């Protein structure tokens, strides 16, 4: 069987003017991941990435640390949903980043407060009652992520070890597909996926299965412990 390594991007620039780029920590995470994969003896035969900057930057740092010279094939189907739109449809005032920052600053744990609002926003989006308000519905997001995964399977050729640099949402969709999970459980999976973690799927012509999920053991020891982040 062949393996697909679904890699979540490193930490993006949360609460900044441009979320879609790695933070300094995100760059370190990408390089540390690549070094860990290289030490494990993992070698990629093919590489894919979403079209977002954080995907390309994570791929660049990771592959360089691995000594891998493959240029990733870009598949936009592995892009994350528009989290800003999803949040703003739930709380329109959060379209103003200053108002969002002021709201979060009023809470003792701003990241927890953001997570609470974001979970409510995701529930509203998934429910389907307001599909006309979104540029991309949950159903369409699910379908395009599944189509991207199927594309990788169908075009794998002789490749036995395939990397996909993506985001939490598409990785959760792929995992949910393997485990036949409902939408609510898929969403819960996406909340738990750590930055620069690895989820591995095994597949052949007939089936695809989950080997392991959300592996961040490369940040569990030594100086790299400080690199473990969720957002």
C-alpha positions in Angstrom: 0.0 0.0 0.0 1.1 3.6 -0.6 1.1 6.3 2.1 -0.2 9.9 2.0 1.3 12.2 4.6 -1.2 15.0 5.3 0.8 17.8 6.9 -0.8 20.8 8.5 0.9 24.1 7.9 3.1 25.7 10.6 1.7 28.5 12.8 0.2 31.3 10.7 0.1 34.9 11.6 -2.9 35.0 13.9 -4.6 38.4 14.5 -2.4 40.2 11.9 -3.1 42.0 8.7 -2.1 38.9 6.7 -3.0 35.6 8.4 -1.9 33.6 5.4 1.8 33.5 6.1 3.9 31.7 8.6 4.9 33.4 11.8 8.6 33.0 12.9 7.5 30.1 15.0 5.7 28.6 12.0 8.9 28.7 10.0 10.8 26.9 12.9 8.1 24.3 13.1 8.4 23.5 9.4 12.1 23.1 9.6 11.9 21.0 12.7 9.3 18.7 11.1 11.5 18.2 8.0 14.5 17.3 10.2 12.4 14.8 12.2 11.0 13.2 9.0 14.5 13.0 7.6 15.7 11.3 10.8 12.9 8.8 10.5 14.0 7.8 7.0 10.9 9.1 5.3 11.4 10.0 1.6 8.7 11.5 -0.5 8.1 10.3 -4.1 5.5 13.0 -4.8 4.5 16.2 -3.1 1.3 18.2 -3.3 0.3 21.5 -1.6 -2.7 23.8 -1.4 -2.3 27.2 -3.1 -2.1 29.3 0.1 1.1 31.0 1.1 1.3 29.2 4.4 1.2 25.8 2.5 4.0 26.8 0.2 6.1 28.2 3.0 5.6 25.1 5.2 6.5 22.9 2.2 9.6 24.9 1.5 11.0 24.7 5.0 10.1 21.1 5.6 11.4 19.8 2.2 14.6 21.8 2.5 15.3 20.3 5.9 14.6 16.8 4.5 17.0 17.4 1.5 14.0 16.8 -0.8 14.2 18.7 -4.1 10.7 17.9 -5.4 8.6 20.9 -6.5 5.1 20.6 -5.0 2.2 20.2 -7.4 -0.4 22.8 -6.4 -4.0 21.6 -5.8 -6.3 24.4 -4.6 -8.7 21.7 -3.4 -6.5 21.3 -0.4 -7.0 25.0 0.6 -8.7 25.8 3.9 -12.2 27.4 4.0 -12.4 31.1 4.4 -12.4 31.3 8.2 -12.8 35.1 8.1 -16.0 34.9 6.2 -17.3 32.1 8.4 -16.6 34.1 11.5 -18.1 37.3 10.1 -21.3 35.7 9.1 -21.7 34.7 12.7 -20.5 38.0 14.2 -20.5 40.8 11.5 -18.7 43.2 13.8 -15.7 40.9 13.7 -15.1 42.0 10.1 -13.4 44.9 11.7 -10.2 43.5 13.1 -9.9 46.3 15.6 -13.3 45.4 17.1 -12.3 41.7 17.1 -9.1 42.6 19.0 -11.0 44.8 21.5 -13.5 42.0 22.1 -10.7 39.4 22.7 -8.7 41.8 24.9 -11.7 41.9 27.4 -11.3 38.2 28.1 -8.6 36.6 30.4 -7.9 34.0 27.8 -8.3 35.6 24.3 -7.5 32.5 22.4 -10.1 30.5 24.3 -12.7 33.3 23.7 -11.9 33.2 20.0 -12.2 29.4 19.9 -15.6 29.6 21.5 -16.9 32.1 19.0 -15.3 30.3 16.1 -17.0 27.0 17.1 -20.3 28.7 17.0 -19.5 30.2 13.6 -18.6 26.8 12.3 -21.8 25.3 13.6 -23.8 28.0 11.8 -21.9 27.3 8.5 -22.3 23.5 8.7 -26.0 23.6 9.5 -26.8 24.7 5.9 -29.7 27.0 6.9 -27.7 30.1 5.7 -25.9 28.6 2.7 -27.0 31.6 0.5 -24.8 33.9 2.7 -21.5 32.0 2.0 -19.3 32.1 -1.0 -18.5 28.4 -0.3 -20.9 26.2 1.6 -19.8 23.4 3.9 -21.1 20.8 1.4 -19.0 22.3 -1.4 -15.9 22.5 0.9 -16.4 18.9 1.8 -16.7 17.9 -1.8 -13.7 19.8 -3.1 -11.4 18.4 -0.3 -12.6 14.9 -1.1 -12.0 15.5 -4.8 -8.4 16.7 -4.2 -7.7 13.6 -2.1 -9.1 11.3 -4.9 -7.0 13.2 -7.4 -3.9 12.3 -5.5 -4.9 8.7 -5.3 -5.8 8.4 -8.9 -2.6 10.1 -10.1 -0.2 8.4 -7.6 1.4 6.2 -10.3 4.3 4.3 -8.8 4.7 6.7 -5.8 4.6 5.0 -2.5 5.2 8.0 -0.2 3.2 11.2 -0.9 3.2 14.4 1.0 0.3 16.8 1.0 0.8 20.2 2.7 -2.6 21.6 3.7 -4.7 22.9 6.6 -6.7 21.5 9.4 -10.1 21.5 7.6 -9.1 19.4 4.6 -7.1 17.0 6.8 -10.1 16.5 9.0 -12.3 15.9 5.9 -9.9 13.3 4.7 -9.7 11.6 8.1 -13.5 11.7 8.5 -13.8 10.1 5.0 -11.6 7.2 6.2 -13.5 6.7 9.4 -17.0 7.4 8.0 -17.6 10.2 10.5 -20.5 12.7 10.5 -20.0 16.4 10.0 -20.0 17.3 13.7 -17.2 14.8 14.5 -15.2 16.0 11.4 -15.4 19.5 12.8 -14.2 18.4 16.2 -11.2 16.7 14.6 -10.2 19.9 12.9 -10.1 21.7 16.2 -7.5 19.3 17.6 -5.0 19.3 14.7 -1.7 20.9 15.8 0.5 23.0 13.6 3.0 21.1 11.5 1.5 17.8 12.6 1.3 14.7 10.4 -1.7 12.5 9.6 -0.9 9.4 7.6 -3.3 7.5 5.3 -2.7 4.2 3.6 -4.3 3.4 0.3 -4.5 1.0 -2.7 -6.8 0.8 -5.6 -9.7 -0.5 -3.5 -9.6 1.3 -0.2 -8.1 4.0 1.9 -7.5 3.8 5.7 -6.2 5.9 8.5 -2.7 4.8 9.8 -2.3 7.6 12.4 -3.8 11.0 13.1 -2.3 14.3 14.3 1.2 13.1 15.1 3.2 15.9 16.7 5.7 13.7 18.6 8.6 15.6 16.9 7.7 18.5 19.3 7.5 16.3 22.4 11.1 16.4 23.5 14.1 18.7 23.9 14.1 22.3 22.8 11.4 21.6 20.2 8.8 21.4 23.0 8.3 25.2 22.8 7.2 24.8 19.1 4.0 23.0 19.9 1.1 25.2 19.0 -2.5 24.9 17.9 -3.1 28.3 16.3 
